[in-house]
Amino acid sequence: MLKIISMLFIILLFLTNFSYAVSEYLYGSFGESAMNYLSEIERRNDSAFLSQCKYNNSTYEYYKATLIFEVSSKKGILIETNKKYVINMTNITIEDNGPIFEETHGGTYSYRRVENLINELVRYKFRLMTPFRVVDFINAMPRDKCINRP
């Protein structure tokens, strides 16, 4: 009996670790929305442009901001993560006068911070991921340090 329980535990542990990279990325409705958006790009086997920055301190052990635009699209998304958990996100459209974003989580301070962060990311080099894969996005390491951080 103990052998069977041990075997089941090992199998459960293996299955949990196998799906860890993607399932760890969820955080309420932000995580679900982000994963739906990213998974749809991957499902279509499309490519995407990414601009990223990072920030570390005692509160945010591994903060990453990512601006993602599908190739040939003026619509994109900003995803902010900490330890691979989505902590904020907003939809973005590139207009003639620059990037415009929809509502973001938080008040006036958050709105201004996200606006500055988007403008910062637009100035950084974009990287092409072709084809786009969610796991590659999750594991991507930004080179630039965020100035407009949380």
C-alpha positions in Angstrom: 0.0 0.0 0.0 2.8 2.4 0.9 4.5 1.6 -2.4 1.3 2.5 -4.3 0.9 5.8 -2.4 4.5 6.6 -3.1 4.1 5.9 -6.8 1.0 8.1 -7.0 2.8 10.9 -5.2 5.7 10.7 -7.7 3.4 10.7 -10.7 1.4 13.7 -9.3 4.7 15.5 -8.6 5.9 14.9 -12.2 2.6 16.1 -13.7 2.6 19.2 -11.5 6.2 20.1 -12.5 5.5 19.3 -16.2 2.8 22.0 -16.4 4.6 24.4 -14.0 5.9 26.9 -16.6 2.5 27.8 -17.9 0.2 27.3 -14.9 2.4 29.4 -12.7 1.8 32.4 -14.9 -1.8 32.8 -13.8 -3.0 35.5 -11.4 -6.7 36.0 -11.3 -8.4 37.6 -14.4 -5.2 39.3 -15.4 -3.4 36.0 -15.8 -6.2 34.4 -17.6 -6.6 37.2 -20.0 -2.9 37.4 -20.6 -2.6 33.6 -21.2 -5.7 33.7 -23.5 -4.1 36.5 -25.6 -0.6 34.9 -25.8 -2.0 31.4 -26.4 -4.1 32.6 -29.3 -0.9 34.1 -31.0 0.8 30.8 -30.5 -2.2 28.7 -31.7 -2.2 30.7 -35.0 1.6 30.1 -35.3 2.0 33.9 -35.6 5.0 36.1 -34.8 5.2 38.9 -32.4 7.4 41.9 -31.5 8.4 42.3 -27.9 10.0 45.1 -25.9 10.9 44.3 -22.3 12.5 45.8 -19.2 13.2 44.4 -15.7 13.5 45.7 -12.2 14.5 44.1 -8.9 14.3 45.2 -5.3 13.1 43.8 -2.0 9.4 44.0 -2.9 9.7 43.0 -6.5 12.2 40.1 -6.7 11.8 39.8 -10.4 9.6 42.4 -12.1 9.3 42.4 -15.8 7.3 44.7 -18.1 6.6 43.5 -21.7 5.0 45.2 -24.6 3.8 42.8 -27.2 2.5 43.5 -30.7 1.6 40.8 -33.2 3.3 41.3 -36.6 1.2 43.5 -38.9 -1.1 44.7 -36.1 -1.4 48.1 -34.4 -3.0 46.4 -31.4 -0.9 45.0 -28.6 -0.7 44.4 -24.9 1.4 45.5 -21.9 1.9 42.7 -19.4 3.6 43.4 -16.0 4.8 40.4 -14.1 6.5 39.7 -10.8 8.0 36.2 -10.3 6.0 35.2 -13.4 2.7 36.3 -12.0 0.7 38.8 -13.9 0.3 41.9 -11.7 -1.1 44.3 -14.3 -1.9 44.5 -17.9 -3.6 46.7 -20.4 -4.5 46.7 -24.1 -2.6 49.1 -26.4 -3.2 50.6 -29.8 -0.6 52.4 -31.9 -2.1 55.6 -33.3 -0.6 58.3 -35.4 0.2 60.4 -32.3 1.7 57.4 -30.4 0.6 54.5 -28.2 -2.9 54.7 -26.6 -3.9 52.4 -23.8 -7.2 51.3 -22.3 -7.9 51.2 -18.6 -5.2 49.9 -16.3 -5.4 48.6 -12.7 -5.2 51.4 -10.2 -5.8 55.1 -9.9 -4.2 58.3 -11.2 -0.6 57.3 -10.1 -0.9 53.9 -11.8 -2.4 55.4 -15.0 0.6 57.9 -15.3 3.1 55.2 -14.4 1.8 52.8 -17.1 1.7 55.6 -19.6 5.3 56.4 -18.9 6.2 52.7 -18.9 4.7 52.2 -22.3 6.5 55.3 -23.7 9.7 53.9 -22.3 9.2 50.4 -23.8 8.4 51.9 -27.2 11.9 53.5 -27.2 13.7 50.2 -26.5 14.7 47.8 -29.2 11.9 45.3 -30.1 12.7 41.7 -30.5 11.0 39.5 -33.1 9.8 36.1 -31.8 9.0 33.9 -34.8 7.0 31.8 -34.3 5.7 33.1 -31.0 5.8 30.5 -28.1 4.3 31.2 -24.7 7.0 29.3 -22.9 9.7 31.3 -24.7 8.0 34.5 -23.7 7.8 33.5 -20.1 11.5 32.6 -20.0 12.6 35.7 -22.0 15.2 37.7 -20.1 15.0 41.5 -20.6 18.3 43.4 -21.2 17.0 46.8 -20.3 16.3 48.1 -16.7 12.9 49.7 -16.2 13.0 53.4 -15.3 9.2 53.7 -14.8 8.9 50.8 -12.3 6.2 49.9 -9.8 
